[in-house]
């Protein structure tokens, strides 16, 4: 659609940030502490050496030694809103740059104005937003290690200098929570690694069992009788192999077991050593993470409540006829 000419932009000197009337950011920071994944590394390393897989074993050891510098997870996410309203700005361009102006990430807001920018490490970054028909806005954001900064950005149509950013709170990304899933999915998509199922995709396939749902992901195969495998990319014999399964961030020690699809909110699938999630024991076949909803297993849900009330009303109506 034709948005018309772009409103005039007021520019300050090159060392100053340009802000706009009514444009502001409010952010919340969260710190994440990871706990080491339970693995079978001693026994697996012994079997690897005994069977002649010394190379992969040394690779695993090296990956674990260097993972300390790469295991950090930090990002900036939130919404872009129209000034003076709660309506989100869709298709707005968001960029993340370091203190020297080097572009690190670029995303677009979705239909409700939401976005997520992965940060490569701790430090001060510049977040900029622009869209045709709105005045561009940018602000410096301080991101610490293992933290997520939640921001709310409001864009105005007329431009005057304005302080746009206010820190309103911090909270941790706790291991084993949905925050971990959404943060890692955003970063992995930027790298082009992994396959994912979101809540919206899962809700469109609730008629499937969990194994059949997983089989909709490329490279995952269901053999029946609870056996879920992945296409082997590790170079060893065999077309398919068995990955490591994790449920809500914890290893499924007894192997894959089926859970209710209605309880699921997200799925992550990573293949081989190259896509292994740091902080969890890597597997030469791959890793599959299953994430349940925060209210999974709760018998009291609004749908159940309305069904119960409807049945009660029907029973009262029938009883009144006698």
C-alpha positions in Angstrom: 0.0 0.0 0.0 1.1 3.6 -0.5 2.1 5.1 2.8 2.8 8.6 1.4 5.9 10.7 1.9 8.1 10.0 4.9 7.8 12.6 7.7 10.8 15.0 8.1 13.5 13.6 10.5 15.3 15.8 12.9 19.0 14.8 13.2 21.3 15.5 16.1 25.1 15.3 15.9 26.6 12.0 15.0 27.5 11.1 18.5 24.0 11.5 19.9 21.0 9.2 19.6 18.0 10.5 17.7 14.7 10.1 19.5 11.2 11.1 18.7 8.1 12.5 20.3 6.4 10.1 22.6 8.9 7.4 21.6 10.2 5.4 24.5 11.3 2.0 25.6 10.6 0.1 28.8 12.6 -3.0 29.4 12.9 -5.9 31.8 16.1 -7.9 32.2 16.3 -11.5 33.1 19.3 -13.6 34.1 19.6 -17.3 33.2 21.5 -19.9 35.1 22.1 -23.1 33.3 22.7 -26.4 35.0 24.8 -29.1 33.3 22.8 -31.8 31.5 22.9 -35.2 32.8 24.8 -37.4 30.4 26.6 -40.7 30.1 29.9 -39.3 29.0 32.3 -41.7 30.9 30.6 -44.9 29.6 30.1 -43.4 26.1 33.7 -42.3 25.9 34.9 -45.8 26.9 32.7 -47.5 24.4 33.8 -45.0 21.7 37.5 -45.8 22.3 36.9 -49.5 22.5 35.0 -49.5 19.2 37.4 -47.3 17.4 35.6 -43.9 17.6 38.5 -42.0 19.2 38.0 -39.1 16.8 34.4 -38.3 17.8 35.2 -38.8 21.4 38.0 -36.2 21.3 35.6 -33.9 19.4 33.1 -34.2 22.2 35.7 -33.4 24.8 36.9 -30.4 22.9 33.4 -29.1 22.5 32.7 -29.4 26.2 35.9 -27.6 27.0 35.2 -24.6 24.8 31.5 -24.5 25.4 31.9 -22.1 28.3 32.4 -19.1 26.0 29.6 -20.1 23.7 27.0 -21.3 26.2 25.8 -17.8 27.0 22.4 -16.8 25.9 21.2 -13.3 25.8 18.7 -11.5 23.6 16.4 -8.5 23.3 12.8 -9.0 22.6 9.5 -7.2 23.0 6.9 -5.2 20.9 6.8 -2.1 18.7 3.6 -0.1 19.4 1.9 2.9 17.9 2.4 5.9 20.2 -0.7 6.5 22.4 -2.2 3.2 21.5 -1.9 -0.5 22.2 -1.8 -1.5 18.5 1.4 -3.2 17.4 3.4 -1.9 14.4 3.7 -4.9 12.0 6.5 -5.3 9.4 8.8 -2.8 11.3 12.5 -3.3 10.6 14.5 -3.9 13.8 18.3 -3.9 13.8 20.9 -4.6 16.4 24.4 -3.0 16.2 27.4 -3.0 18.5 29.1 0.2 19.9 31.1 0.6 16.7 28.0 0.5 14.5 28.6 -3.0 13.1 25.3 -4.6 12.2 24.8 -7.8 14.2 21.2 -8.9 13.6 18.1 -7.8 11.7 14.5 -9.0 12.1 11.0 -7.8 11.3 8.0 -7.5 13.7 5.2 -9.9 13.3 1.5 -9.0 12.8 1.1 -7.9 16.4 4.4 -6.0 16.6 6.5 -8.6 18.4 10.2 -9.2 17.7 13.3 -11.0 19.1 16.9 -9.9 18.5 19.7 -12.4 19.6 22.7 -10.7 21.1 26.1 -12.4 20.5 27.4 -11.6 24.0 27.2 -9.1 26.8 27.7 -5.4 26.2 26.0 -2.2 25.1 24.1 -2.4 21.8 22.1 0.0 19.7 18.5 -1.1 18.9 16.9 0.7 15.9 13.4 0.5 14.5 12.0 1.9 11.3 9.0 1.6 9.1 7.5 3.6 6.2 5.0 6.1 7.7 6.7 6.2 11.1 9.7 8.1 12.4 12.7 5.9 13.0 13.9 5.5 16.6 17.0 4.1 18.2 18.4 3.7 21.7 21.3 2.1 23.5 20.5 -1.1 25.5 22.8 -2.7 28.0 22.7 -6.5 27.9 24.5 -8.6 30.5 25.5 -12.2 30.2 22.8 -14.8 30.5 20.1 -12.2 30.5 17.1 -11.3 28.3 16.1 -7.7 27.9 12.4 -7.2 27.3 11.6 -3.9 25.6 8.5 -2.0 24.5 9.2 0.5 21.7 6.7 3.2 20.7 7.0 5.0 17.4 5.6 8.4 16.7 4.9 10.3 13.4 6.5 13.6 14.4 10.1 13.8 15.6 11.5 15.7 18.6 14.3 14.6 20.9 13.0 12.4 23.7 14.5 10.1 26.3 13.0 6.8 25.1 14.2 4.1 27.5 13.5 3.2 31.1 14.6 0.1 32.9 11.7 -1.2 34.8 12.9 -4.6 36.1 15.0 -7.7 35.7 14.2 -11.4 35.9 16.1 -14.6 35.3 15.7 -17.1 32.5 15.4 -20.2 34.5 16.6 -23.5 33.1 13.8 -25.9 32.2 11.2 -23.2 31.5 9.6 -22.0 28.3 11.8 -18.9 28.4 14.8 -21.1 27.6 12.9 -22.6 24.6 11.9 -19.3 23.1 15.3 -17.7 23.7 17.3 -20.6 22.1 14.8 -21.0 19.2 15.4 -17.3 18.3 19.2 -17.6 18.4 19.3 -20.9 16.5 17.1 -19.6 13.7 19.5 -16.7 13.3 22.3 -19.3 12.8 20.1 -21.5 10.5 20.4 -24.4 12.9 17.7 -26.8 14.1 14.0 -27.5 13.3 11.2 -26.2 15.5 7.5 -26.7 16.1 5.7 -23.7 17.8 2.4 -23.7 19.7 0.5 -22.5 16.7 1.8 -25.4 14.5 1.1 -27.9 17.2 -2.5 -26.7 17.8 -3.1 -27.3 14.1 -2.1 -31.0 14.5 -3.6 -32.1 17.8 -5.3 -35.0 16.0 -1.9 -36.7 15.7 0.0 -38.7 18.3 3.3 -37.4 19.5 5.4 -39.8 17.3 3.4 -38.8 14.2 3.7 -35.1 15.1 7.5 -35.5 15.3 7.5 -37.3 12.0 6.3 -34.1 10.3 9.8 -32.7 11.0 12.2 -33.4 8.1 14.6 -36.3 9.0 12.5 -37.7 11.9 11.0 -41.1 11.4 8.5 -43.2 13.5 8.9 -47.0 13.3 6.0 -47.9 15.6 6.0 -49.3 19.1 7.4 -46.0 20.5 10.6 -46.0 18.4 11.4 -42.5 17.1 14.6 -42.1 15.1 16.4 -39.5 13.0 18.3 -39.6 9.7 21.9 -40.5 10.5 24.3 -37.6 9.6 27.2 -38.8 11.7 28.9 -40.9 9.1 28.5 -44.2 11.0 26.8 -47.3 9.6 23.0 -47.3 9.4 20.5 -45.0 7.8 18.7 -44.1 11.0 19.9 -43.6 14.6 18.4 -42.8 18.0 18.7 -39.3 19.4 18.8 -38.0 22.9 15.4 -36.9 24.2 14.8 -34.1 26.8 11.5 -33.1 28.4 11.3 -29.6 29.9 15.0 -29.3 29.8 15.7 -32.6 31.6 17.0 -35.9 30.0 14.4 -38.6 29.4 16.6 -41.2 31.1 14.4 -44.2 30.1 14.3 -43.0 26.4 11.4 -41.6 24.4 8.0 -41.9 25.9 4.7 -40.5 24.6 3.0 -37.5 26.2 -0.2 -35.7 25.3 0.1 -33.5 22.3 -2.4 -31.1 23.9 0.2 -30.5 26.7 3.0 -29.5 24.3 4.0 -25.9 23.5 7.2 -26.4 21.6 9.6 -28.9 20.0 13.3 -28.5 19.1 15.2 -30.9 16.9 19.0 -30.7 16.4 21.1 -33.0 14.2 24.6 -34.4 15.0 27.4 -32.7 16.9 27.4 -29.5 14.8 23.9 -28.5 16.1 24.3 -29.8 19.6 22.9 -27.5 22.3 25.7 -26.3 24.7 25.2 -27.3 28.3 23.6 -30.6 27.3 25.6 -33.7 26.5 26.0 -33.8 22.7 24.9 -36.9 20.8 26.4 -37.9 17.4 22.8 -38.6 16.2 21.1 -35.5 17.6 18.9 -34.0 20.3 15.1 -33.6 20.5 13.7 -31.2 23.2 10.0 -31.4 24.1 8.5 -28.5 26.0 5.2 -28.7 27.8 2.8 -25.8 28.5 3.1 -24.1 31.9 -0.3 -25.4 32.9 0.2 -28.9 31.5 -1.7 -31.6 33.3 -4.0 -29.1 35.0 -7.5 -30.6 35.0 -9.1 -27.2 35.5 -9.0 -25.3 32.2 -11.6 -22.9 30.8 -12.7 -25.4 28.1 -13.3 -28.0 30.7 -15.1 -25.6 33.0 -17.5 -24.4 30.2 -18.2 -28.0 29.3 -19.0 -28.9 32.9 -21.3 -25.8 33.2 -23.1 -26.7 30.0 -23.7 -30.3 31.1 -24.9 -29.0 34.5 -27.4 -26.6 32.8 -28.6 -29.4 30.6 -29.1 -31.7 33.5 -31.1 -29.0 35.4 -33.3 -28.4 32.3 -34.1 -32.1 32.0 -34.8 -32.4 35.7 -37.3 -29.5 35.5 -39.4 -31.4 33.0 -40.3 -34.0 35.5 
